[in-house]
Amino acid sequence: MIAKLKQLLQLDCHTLSPAEQTHQLNLATASLLIEVINADHEISQDEVTHLLKVLQTRFSLSAELAKTLFEQGQQAHQDSTSLFEFTAQINEHFSLAQKQALVLSMWELSFVDDKLCQHEDQIIRRVADLLHLKHSELIQLRNQASPNM
């Protein structure tokens, strides 16, 4: 299964069927979200629950399919060597609004445990940079997600 995941992540999205392409983009998105909850090396049940809700809502998935995507995203996250393999796919296929929604979801995940750790902040900033978002957009999205605002 790991080999198949690597193969799918390395395929050019143009050679995939629309359903496969959608799954790859969903997997890339899930992997980036998983990167946030793994950043502080303390994955809480609240973070997992929130992430599963985000996957269900964002991709109109059943709870079971969201859990499967989460598990596949965890494996892809573990097998990845950089964030670029996920952000490259997203840059190619997401609009600016979709990229902003992803980063907003990342910020929201980082605040689920009521604390923003330095590693979560760094991951989100790195992803936003790789997605070519402006610093002002990043700050605006953080302020929007912050429970203190």
C-alpha positions, 0 to 999 in steps of 0.5 A, spaced: 500 500 500 505 504 501 508 503 494 501 504 491 501 511 495 508 513 493 506 512 486 500 515 486 503 521 489 508 522 484 503 521 478 502 527 474 495 529 475 494 530 468 494 522 467 489 521 472 482 520 471 477 526 474 476 521 480 483 519 481 485 527 481 480 529 486 482 523 490 489 526 490 488 533 491 484 531 497 489 526 500 494 532 499 490 537 503 489 531 508 496 530 509 497 538 510 492 538 515 495 532 518 502 536 518 499 541 523 496 536 528 503 532 528 507 538 529 507 539 536 508 531 537 502 531 541 495 529 537 489 530 541 483 527 540 480 534 539 484 535 534 483 528 530 475 529 531 476 537 528 480 534 522 475 529 521 469 534 521 473 538 516 474 533 511 467 531 512 465 538 510 470 540 505 469 534 501 462 532 502 464 525 505 461 520 510 464 519 517 467 513 514 470 515 508 473 521 512 476 516 516 479 512 511 482 519 507 485 521 514 488 514 515 491 515 508 493 522 509 497 519 515 501 514 511 502 519 505 505 524 511 509 519 514 512 517 507 513 524 504 520 528 504 517 535 504 511 539 503 512 541 496 510 534 494 503 536 496 503 544 495 505 543 488 499 539 486 494 544 490 498 550 487 496 547 480 489 545 481 486 550 487 484 557 486 486 563 491 480 562 495 481 554 496 488 555 498 486 561 503 480 556 505 486 550 506 490 555 510 484 557 514 483 550 516 490 549 518 490 555 523 483 553 526 486 546 527 492 549 530 487 553 535 483 546 537 487 545 543 487 553 545 495 553 544 499 555 538 505 552 538 511 554 535 512 548 530 505 549 528 506 556 526 512 554 522 508 549 518 503 553 516 507 559 514 511 554 510 505 552 507 502 559 506 509 561 502 509 554 498 502 556 496 504 563 494 500 567 499 501 574 501 504 575 508 498 579 510 493 574 507 496 569 512 495 574 518 488 575 516 487 568 516 490 567 523 486 572 526 480 569 523 481 563 526 484 565 533 479 564 538 482 570 542 480 575 536 
